[in-house]
């Protein structure tokens, strides 16, 4: 590795570290989705009990059993859980998880922009993206770590598509598969958006290739489709059950109330400047959180547009990239504003996006990359000073945004307390609770034991975790036993070795016990849909390995410049 590359890596690492400098304190900070540590703890417990892929956890969901990772982007929490399994405490593992998401975004933006605009342009785009105000909102206000991770892989996905169109080869396809898979596994909504967009472009390119009879364009379109198909294949273990089993939860009710996209459009002046706050999004223009793009980011974007238009750029592929990212920037901006409401009405499953301002994330990617053109081909001493001045301006004006509202200190062990997990953390996010479950009104009503005895029943717990329960139960007569858990597809029950079908009342299962000693066993198994998803993922992963090892001939004709 050359000295130049080492210095660049260190600089990008330093940029990322400064944006999360508060993580190095002993405490933590509040956020809207204030269950990050709890999810890492629950992921760790599930992994330690041999559950993989992790789908259900035991303590969240008020102790009823919560199938959160059957629906909610699990990738960041696998990383956080892995560190926790390695004996890193849960709070530190959570901070590392968030830090990796931040660093991944900075690195992937540099990879993309430097490949197009050179070293100076790449570093400048990295500064703009790392200190894009909405990134601070994701980390310190909303606490949307899955969204942070998903957006961090967008530049790498764009790089893969760029590489496919410029150089071809299987390496670009592999990067595309890995980056799109990371987006899908980090954030379901952005995975849907990214995959749908690439499929649309791929089909359009294929149609144009047949009209023009261009084999080069046709190969590009087919490569794009390959990226989508294999990404969907390798992540099928997650998205296939999430799509088919969501109707068993309360998520539809949440989408239709406080998270209705029609109430959360941005007012145009808010993009230039809006008061920085740690509150929430509300109908109208008086939100408790900021949606500003950054004054310097806007100024640099406008200046770059003028520079590009008046420079009369001779490179066709640079012109193509500038056009593409101008269109994308305009599209993402349009989708955040009230004027796009009629378009949202015709976007399939648009209700699941919930907040139009989510598109500030990909807009930040486009604006940062686009502005890197200002330093395209610049190597003079003046250009270096110009870069230092502009980059320093971004750091000076935006670094103050990357701070929490306040820090608090509490024992690390308290994050894993039963009451913390089953009450406070559960209240923050309970939209994936199975239907029918009554929400406890006070901590005293949360589930204490999955199977509890009384004067008629004596319960001895033999073994219990998120996906398994084995109990010896002595009953004085034949009676129904209510199990203090949420019934969800996949749970199987047997009494004395005989499988029984439970009666489900208000989301909780009941089984019949006979007089005397009973052995009750319950297991959370994969449904047919989950099994199909698992096998598709395994088969796809095996196919990708074969393609990378022996697919050179299939891609050898693909080494050309298309744009």
Wavefront OBJ file of the C-alpha trace (Angstrom):
o trace
v 0.000 0.000 0.000
v 1.442 3.388 -1.015
v 2.012 6.256 1.426
v -0.570 8.345 -0.451
v -3.240 5.718 0.023
v -2.429 5.323 3.710
v -2.735 9.093 4.214
v -6.068 9.155 2.362
v -7.478 6.300 4.435
v -6.344 7.995 7.641
v -7.899 11.305 6.552
v -11.256 9.705 5.718
v -11.167 7.799 9.007
v -10.433 11.054 10.867
v -13.328 12.809 9.107
v -15.704 10.090 10.239
v -14.373 9.994 13.795
v -14.815 13.763 14.256
v -18.494 13.457 13.263
v -19.061 10.917 16.068
v -16.603 12.358 18.610
v -19.278 12.273 21.338
v -19.252 8.454 21.093
v -15.952 8.439 22.956
v -17.593 9.628 26.153
v -18.677 7.073 28.724
v -22.372 7.881 28.317
v -25.007 7.783 25.582
v -27.608 10.184 24.243
v -31.386 10.203 23.652
v -32.892 9.791 20.182
v -36.304 9.137 18.677
v -35.630 5.432 18.047
v -34.024 4.995 21.442
v -33.786 1.192 21.386
v -30.474 0.691 19.613
v -28.688 -0.848 22.597
v -31.727 -2.991 23.387
v -31.799 -4.393 19.850
v -28.101 -5.208 19.974
v -28.630 -7.022 23.290
v -31.570 -8.995 21.910
v -29.675 -9.839 18.707
v -26.738 -11.071 20.804
v -28.958 -13.317 22.927
v -30.660 -14.787 19.873
v -27.325 -15.504 18.159
v -25.891 -17.029 21.332
v -28.848 -19.443 21.426
v -28.137 -20.582 17.865
v -30.903 -18.707 16.075
v -29.872 -17.799 12.517
v -31.242 -16.020 10.630
v -32.526 -14.188 13.691
v -36.233 -13.473 13.401
v -37.740 -13.308 16.872
v -36.514 -11.933 20.211
v -37.777 -12.668 23.690
v -37.939 -9.453 25.712
v -39.011 -6.715 23.295
v -42.712 -6.523 22.535
v -43.476 -6.269 26.274
v -42.070 -9.751 26.806
v -44.615 -11.407 24.511
v -41.944 -12.314 21.966
v -41.320 -9.887 19.137
v -40.557 -10.959 15.521
v -38.727 -7.701 14.827
v -35.860 -9.073 12.725
v -38.326 -10.887 10.506
v -39.243 -7.415 9.196
v -36.784 -4.773 10.390
v -33.384 -4.384 8.702
v -31.110 -6.791 10.618
v -27.691 -6.119 9.045
v -26.458 -3.386 11.442
v -27.595 -5.430 14.436
v -25.791 -8.552 13.224
v -22.632 -6.422 13.302
v -23.442 -4.949 16.720
v -24.411 -8.364 18.045
v -21.173 -9.890 16.745
v -19.112 -7.361 18.715
v -21.246 -7.996 21.799
v -20.664 -11.747 21.410
v -16.934 -10.994 21.394
v -17.345 -9.632 24.944
v -17.555 -5.958 23.933
v -20.194 -4.452 26.215
v -23.562 -3.721 24.600
v -23.244 0.084 24.703
v -19.789 0.091 23.139
v -20.911 -2.477 20.548
v -23.805 -0.163 19.642
v -21.466 2.796 19.232
v -19.154 0.691 17.055
v -22.156 -0.383 14.968
v -23.154 3.232 14.329
v -19.534 4.254 13.713
v -19.105 1.524 11.083
v -22.170 2.877 9.277
v -20.700 6.386 9.270
v -17.272 5.198 8.118
v -18.778 2.971 5.410
v -20.596 5.994 3.974
v -17.444 8.134 3.881
v -15.365 5.377 2.274
v -17.973 4.455 -0.317
v -18.444 8.110 -1.288
v -14.687 8.510 -1.754
v -14.547 5.322 -3.862
v -17.324 6.633 -6.111
v -16.261 10.246 -6.489
v -12.513 9.623 -6.808
v -13.163 7.079 -9.566
v -14.934 9.817 -11.529
v -13.345 13.117 -10.490
v -9.947 12.147 -9.096
v -8.448 12.388 -5.618
v -9.288 16.009 -4.759
v -12.824 15.695 -6.116
v -13.254 12.446 -4.195
v -12.149 13.927 -0.879
v -14.308 17.015 -1.385
v -17.399 14.882 -2.087
v -16.572 12.809 1.001
v -16.484 15.922 3.208
v -19.788 17.153 1.776
v -21.461 13.796 2.345
v -19.978 13.039 5.777
v -21.140 16.440 7.074
v -24.426 16.600 5.224
v -26.890 17.926 7.880
v -29.398 15.109 7.423
v -26.675 12.609 8.398
v -26.565 14.357 11.789
v -30.365 14.074 11.984
v -30.134 10.328 11.322
v -27.568 9.791 14.064
v -28.323 12.304 16.819
v -32.007 13.185 16.369
v -33.907 10.295 14.819
v -31.491 7.504 15.720
v -32.405 5.795 12.450
v -29.344 3.593 12.248
v -30.786 1.237 9.638
v -31.431 4.216 7.354
v -27.939 5.550 8.039
v -26.459 2.207 6.990
v -28.612 1.910 3.871
v -27.707 5.381 2.601
v -24.034 4.671 3.346
v -24.065 1.915 0.725
v -25.764 4.021 -1.966
v -22.468 5.533 -3.230
v -20.951 2.055 -3.515
v -24.016 0.908 -5.448
v -23.666 3.871 -7.818
v -19.967 3.036 -8.187
v -20.835 -0.532 -9.175
v -23.275 0.661 -11.837
v -20.707 3.193 -13.067
v -18.037 0.493 -13.266
v -20.348 -1.823 -15.190
v -21.042 0.859 -17.811
v -17.378 1.893 -18.078
v -15.315 -1.260 -17.705
v -17.706 -4.157 -17.445
v -16.423 -7.374 -15.951
v -17.657 -9.458 -13.067
v -16.045 -7.260 -10.400
v -18.519 -4.443 -11.008
v -21.401 -6.919 -10.896
v -20.102 -8.400 -7.616
v -19.824 -4.953 -5.992
v -23.331 -4.181 -7.201
v -24.703 -7.395 -5.694
v -23.005 -6.841 -2.332
v -23.928 -3.157 -2.049
v -27.562 -3.599 -3.111
v -27.872 -6.580 -0.747
v -26.495 -4.420 2.066
v -29.112 -1.750 1.304
v -31.933 -4.325 1.308
v -30.786 -5.912 4.585
v -30.297 -2.518 6.241
v -33.532 -0.772 5.328
v -36.494 -2.484 3.705
v -37.928 0.703 2.184
v -34.694 1.867 0.561
v -34.026 -1.669 -0.631
v -37.400 -1.599 -2.377
v -36.700 1.836 -3.872
v -33.159 0.988 -5.026
v -34.098 -2.378 -6.532
v -37.171 -1.018 -8.298
v -35.199 1.896 -9.736
v -32.396 -0.318 -11.086
v -34.878 -2.768 -12.606
v -36.656 0.149 -14.332
v -33.366 1.482 -15.732
v -32.212 -1.989 -16.770
v -35.421 -2.709 -18.665
v -35.274 0.720 -20.326
v -31.649 0.151 -21.387
v -32.519 -3.296 -22.775
v -35.414 -1.862 -24.787
v -33.205 0.904 -26.180
v -30.516 -1.648 -27.024
v -32.961 -3.661 -29.134
v -34.204 -0.524 -30.896
v -30.629 0.553 -31.655
v -29.401 -3.031 -32.122
v -26.576 -2.273 -29.671
v -24.996 -5.327 -28.052
v -23.019 -3.121 -25.658
v -26.132 -1.463 -24.241
v -27.868 -4.820 -24.081
v -25.039 -6.251 -22.008
v -25.236 -3.291 -19.626
v -28.967 -3.782 -19.183
v -28.540 -7.504 -18.573
v -25.734 -6.839 -16.074
v -27.993 -4.429 -14.175
v -30.712 -7.074 -14.110
v -28.175 -9.635 -12.913
v -27.290 -7.347 -9.990
v -30.954 -7.016 -9.028
v -31.871 -10.681 -9.438
v -28.889 -12.000 -7.491
v -29.274 -9.347 -4.779
v -32.896 -10.305 -4.335
v -31.860 -13.957 -4.323
v -29.192 -13.640 -1.660
v -31.496 -11.558 0.581
v -34.621 -13.671 0.000
v -34.308 -15.131 3.527
v -35.261 -11.667 4.777
v -37.510 -9.871 2.309
v -39.672 -12.838 1.273
v -41.013 -13.569 4.801
v -41.163 -9.823 5.553
v -43.384 -9.251 2.537
v -45.680 -12.237 3.019
v -46.012 -12.236 6.825
v -46.393 -8.530 7.522
v -50.180 -8.844 7.530
v -49.941 -10.766 10.818
v -48.636 -7.640 12.601
v -49.966 -4.189 13.493
v -47.659 -2.324 11.100
v -50.482 -1.324 8.735
v -52.253 0.509 11.549
v -49.125 2.521 12.352
v -48.619 3.528 8.725
v -52.142 4.840 8.458
v -51.984 7.108 11.532
v -48.941 9.022 12.771
v -46.770 8.032 9.809
v -49.045 9.079 6.935
v -46.775 10.441 4.179
v -49.310 13.184 3.366
v -48.522 14.875 6.694
v -44.752 14.940 6.304
v -43.805 16.845 3.181
v -41.082 19.494 3.479
v -41.719 23.186 2.877
v -39.257 24.625 0.354
v -37.727 27.275 2.711
v -36.871 24.493 5.179
v -34.321 23.137 2.710
v -32.305 26.358 2.860
v -32.554 26.849 6.590
v -34.686 25.503 9.413
v -34.213 25.638 13.142
v -32.104 22.787 14.467
v -34.066 20.761 16.973
v -34.471 17.338 18.513
v -38.252 17.081 18.197
v -40.315 15.222 15.635
v -41.877 15.748 12.231
v -45.316 17.374 12.139
v -47.816 18.501 9.495
v -46.993 21.911 8.055
v -43.749 23.872 8.172
v -43.142 24.033 11.926
v -41.294 20.794 12.597
v -39.307 19.940 15.672
v -36.386 18.681 13.559
v -34.416 20.304 10.767
v -34.545 19.376 7.078
v -31.929 21.826 5.818
v -29.537 20.695 3.121
v -26.748 22.984 4.277
v -26.226 26.445 2.822
v -22.736 25.654 1.565
v -23.896 22.352 0.081
v -26.573 24.230 -1.876
v -24.149 26.980 -2.957
v -21.557 24.445 -4.122
v -24.218 22.489 -6.006
v -25.439 25.607 -7.842
v -21.879 26.758 -8.553
v -20.971 23.306 -9.905
v -24.009 23.349 -12.183
v -22.924 26.678 -13.674
v -19.313 25.510 -13.990
v -20.367 22.374 -15.817
v -22.758 24.151 -18.183
v -20.328 26.931 -19.135
v -17.213 24.773 -19.215
v -18.550 22.744 -22.133
v -17.207 19.457 -20.794
v -15.732 17.348 -23.606
v -15.808 13.990 -21.857
v -18.970 12.115 -22.810
v -18.982 9.889 -19.756
v -18.561 12.875 -17.386
v -21.414 14.669 -19.141
v -23.547 11.571 -18.825
v -22.821 11.274 -15.101
v -23.557 14.954 -14.508
v -26.870 14.656 -16.354
v -27.838 11.512 -14.436
v -27.109 13.020 -11.034
v -28.778 16.306 -11.937
v -31.934 14.372 -12.793
v -31.668 12.220 -9.663
v -31.120 15.269 -7.448
v -34.174 16.938 -8.946
v -36.246 13.786 -8.540
v -35.306 13.222 -4.894
v -35.887 16.895 -4.109
v -39.270 16.816 -5.854
v -40.376 13.770 -3.859
v -39.822 15.595 -0.552
v -42.150 18.488 -1.489
v -45.930 18.866 -1.342
v -46.143 19.286 -5.145
v -45.212 15.607 -5.523
v -48.287 14.418 -3.625
v -50.096 13.302 -6.766
v -47.080 11.189 -7.761
v -46.991 9.523 -4.348
v -50.588 8.443 -4.855
v -49.499 6.270 -7.792
v -46.271 4.831 -6.339
v -46.924 1.200 -5.272
v -46.656 0.721 -1.493
v -45.788 4.400 -1.017
v -47.404 4.299 2.432
v -44.509 2.201 3.693
v -42.074 5.027 2.941
v -43.982 6.967 5.620
v -41.918 10.164 5.463
v -41.136 11.915 2.146
v -38.169 13.606 3.807
v -36.445 10.193 3.882
v -35.322 11.102 0.357
v -32.988 13.695 1.835
v -30.598 10.763 2.355
v -30.105 9.824 -1.316
v -30.342 13.528 -2.230
v -27.292 14.119 -0.036
v -25.417 11.388 -1.939
v -26.234 13.009 -5.287
v -25.395 16.552 -4.193
v -22.063 15.493 -2.692
v -20.996 13.540 -5.762
v -22.150 16.245 -8.167
v -20.145 18.940 -6.364
v -16.968 16.896 -6.677
v -16.881 18.046 -10.307
v -15.558 21.426 -9.101
v -12.164 19.801 -8.532
v -12.248 17.440 -11.510
v -8.806 17.275 -13.079
v -7.381 19.903 -10.679
v -3.825 19.310 -9.466
v -2.330 22.782 -9.113
v -1.283 24.362 -5.825
v -4.142 26.854 -6.202
v -6.612 23.971 -6.491
v -5.280 22.468 -3.277
v -5.680 25.758 -1.416
v -9.152 26.157 -2.952
v -10.038 22.647 -1.750
v -8.758 23.363 1.767
v -10.765 26.593 1.910
v -14.025 25.004 0.730
v -13.646 21.800 2.719
v -12.723 23.752 5.811
v -15.832 25.885 5.339
v -18.039 22.795 5.409
v -16.359 21.465 8.531
v -16.526 24.823 10.292
v -20.221 25.395 9.592
v -21.580 21.831 9.968
v -19.449 20.037 12.552
v -21.452 21.639 15.377
v -24.570 19.833 14.132
v -22.965 16.477 14.835
v -23.573 16.580 18.566
v -26.287 15.034 20.737
v -28.898 17.032 22.622
v -27.207 15.910 25.828
v -25.304 12.955 27.246
v -26.444 10.758 30.091
v -24.597 8.137 32.083
v -26.039 4.897 33.393
v -24.563 1.466 34.157
v -24.099 -0.589 31.008
v -25.878 -3.515 32.673
v -29.050 -1.430 33.075
v -29.608 -1.418 29.302
v -30.316 -5.145 29.583
v -32.623 -4.992 32.595
v -35.869 -6.884 32.106
v -37.990 -3.796 32.846
v -35.857 -1.677 30.501
v -36.357 -4.133 27.647
v -39.938 -5.220 28.316
v -41.327 -1.772 29.114
v -39.409 1.347 28.111
v -37.692 -0.052 25.006
v -40.827 -1.945 23.964
v -42.937 1.217 24.075
v -40.604 2.970 21.611
v -41.192 0.435 18.853
v -44.043 -2.076 18.945
v -45.479 -1.884 15.421
v -44.484 -5.474 14.615
v -46.429 -6.996 17.498
v -48.753 -9.723 16.239
v -52.378 -8.684 15.902
v -54.690 -8.920 18.891
v -52.104 -8.426 21.617
v -53.221 -5.892 24.224
v -50.641 -3.200 24.923
v -49.839 -3.045 28.663
v -50.767 0.240 30.311
v -48.163 0.094 33.082
v -44.929 -1.829 33.741
v -46.799 -4.105 36.143
v -48.734 -5.621 33.215
v -45.772 -6.672 31.084
v -45.086 -10.390 30.767
v -43.057 -11.760 33.657
v -43.089 -15.457 32.746
v -44.074 -17.171 29.528
v -45.767 -20.015 31.428
v -46.997 -19.123 34.894
v -48.532 -21.370 37.497
v -51.328 -20.853 40.024
v -53.159 -22.780 42.723
v -54.300 -25.334 40.118
v -51.088 -25.663 38.118
v -47.478 -26.193 39.155
v -44.911 -25.217 36.492
v -41.273 -26.312 36.360
v -39.235 -24.653 33.660
v -36.723 -27.023 32.060
v -35.433 -24.911 29.193
v -36.449 -21.596 27.674
v -35.148 -19.097 25.112
v -36.538 -17.023 22.232
v -37.433 -20.000 20.055
v -37.858 -22.824 22.546
v -39.729 -23.631 25.727
v -39.842 -26.937 27.608
v -41.891 -27.190 30.825
v -43.092 -29.853 33.240
v -46.606 -28.959 34.346
v -48.645 -30.663 37.046
v -52.385 -29.927 36.770
v -55.046 -30.955 39.302
v -57.576 -31.510 36.501
v -58.074 -31.079 32.752
v -57.958 -27.402 31.901
v -56.859 -24.772 29.391
v -53.564 -23.027 29.972
v -52.950 -19.533 28.639
v -49.418 -18.989 27.388
v -48.132 -15.473 28.000
v -46.732 -14.996 24.532
v -47.761 -13.604 21.173
v -48.861 -16.215 18.673
v -47.085 -15.810 15.351
v -46.795 -18.195 12.384
v -44.048 -20.710 13.060
v -44.854 -21.508 16.679
v -45.477 -25.215 17.204
v -46.867 -26.732 20.445
v -46.927 -30.270 21.774
v -48.261 -31.769 25.011
v -46.788 -35.111 26.090
v -45.250 -35.563 22.653
v -48.495 -34.965 20.760
v -48.652 -31.867 18.586
v -51.639 -29.673 19.419
v -53.261 -26.752 17.701
v -53.693 -23.851 20.119
v -56.766 -21.722 20.508
v -55.753 -18.090 19.986
v -57.602 -15.420 21.977
v -56.543 -11.761 21.714
v -53.263 -12.832 20.152
v -52.315 -15.291 22.921
v -52.378 -19.102 22.498
v -54.205 -21.528 24.828
v -53.414 -25.258 25.077
v -55.328 -28.012 26.884
v -53.584 -29.909 29.666
v -54.744 -33.228 31.091
v -54.931 -34.053 34.775
v -51.580 -34.999 36.278
v -48.110 -34.493 34.818
v -47.715 -32.870 31.412
v -44.672 -32.123 29.298
v -45.273 -28.949 27.292
v -42.906 -28.141 24.445
v -43.040 -25.128 22.149
v -40.725 -24.364 19.262
v -40.463 -21.465 16.846
v -39.849 -23.033 13.444
v -39.488 -21.689 9.939
v -42.693 -21.502 7.937
v -42.675 -22.750 4.353
v -42.110 -19.193 3.129
v -39.081 -18.774 5.396
v -37.688 -22.129 4.287
v -38.070 -21.148 0.640
v -36.359 -17.816 1.317
v -33.495 -19.548 3.148
v -32.915 -22.021 0.340
v -33.050 -19.330 -2.328
v -30.436 -17.328 -0.417
v -28.149 -20.348 -0.015
v -28.499 -21.342 -3.659
v -27.862 -17.781 -4.816
v -24.778 -17.423 -2.611
v -23.414 -20.678 -4.049
v -24.214 -19.482 -7.574
v -22.380 -16.187 -7.010
v -19.276 -18.057 -5.841
v -19.404 -20.225 -8.978
v -19.929 -17.146 -11.161
v -16.950 -15.341 -9.635
v -14.728 -18.413 -9.921
v -15.690 -19.619 -13.391
v -17.647 -16.798 -14.952
v -14.739 -14.990 -16.617
v -15.836 -15.989 -20.115
v -19.362 -14.805 -19.479
v -18.064 -11.301 -18.727
v -14.988 -11.146 -20.951
v -16.869 -9.575 -23.860
v -18.089 -6.921 -21.501
v -14.848 -4.872 -21.213
v -15.637 -1.656 -23.035
v -16.538 1.967 -22.501
v -20.264 2.504 -22.844
v -20.554 6.136 -21.709
l 1 2 3 4 5 6 7 8 9 10 11 12 13 14 15 16 17 18 19 20 21 22 23 24 25 26 27 28 29 30 31 32 33 34 35 36 37 38 39 40 41 42 43 44 45 46 47 48 49 50 51 52 53 54 55 56 57 58 59 60 61 62 63 64 65 66 67 68 69 70 71 72 73 74 75 76 77 78 79 80 81 82 83 84 85 86 87 88 89 90 91 92 93 94 95 96 97 98 99 100 101 102 103 104 105 106 107 108 109 110 111 112 113 114 115 116 117 118 119 120 121 122 123 124 125 126 127 128 129 130 131 132 133 134 135 136 137 138 139 140 141 142 143 144 145 146 147 148 149 150 151 152 153 154 155 156 157 158 159 160 161 162 163 164 165 166 167 168 169 170 171 172 173 174 175 176 177 178 179 180 181 182 183 184 185 186 187 188 189 190 191 192 193 194 195 196 197 198 199 200 201 202 203 204 205 206 207 208 209 210 211 212 213 214 215 216 217 218 219 220 221 222 223 224 225 226 227 228 229 230 231 232 233 234 235 236 237 238 239 240 241 242 243 244 245 246 247 248 249 250 251 252 253 254 255 256 257 258 259 260 261 262 263 264 265 266 267 268 269 270 271 272 273 274 275 276 277 278 279 280 281 282 283 284 285 286 287 288 289 290 291 292 293 294 295 296 297 298 299 300 301 302 303 304 305 306 307 308 309 310 311 312 313 314 315 316 317 318 319 320 321 322 323 324 325 326 327 328 329 330 331 332 333 334 335 336 337 338 339 340 341 342 343 344 345 346 347 348 349 350 351 352 353 354 355 356 357 358 359 360 361 362 363 364 365 366 367 368 369 370 371 372 373 374 375 376 377 378 379 380 381 382 383 384 385 386 387 388 389 390 391 392 393 394 395 396 397 398 399 400 401 402 403 404 405 406 407 408 409 410 411 412 413 414 415 416 417 418 419 420 421 422 423 424 425 426 427 428 429 430 431 432 433 434 435 436 437 438 439 440 441 442 443 444 445 446 447 448 449 450 451 452 453 454 455 456 457 458 459 460 461 462 463 464 465 466 467 468 469 470 471 472 473 474 475 476 477 478 479 480 481 482 483 484 485 486 487 488 489 490 491 492 493 494 495 496 497 498 499 500 501 502 503 504 505 506 507 508 509 510 511 512 513 514 515 516 517 518 519 520 521 522 523 524 525 526 527 528 529 530 531 532 533 534 535 536 537 538 539 540 541 542 543 544 545 546 547 548 549 550 551 552 553 554 555 556 557 558 559 560 561 562 563
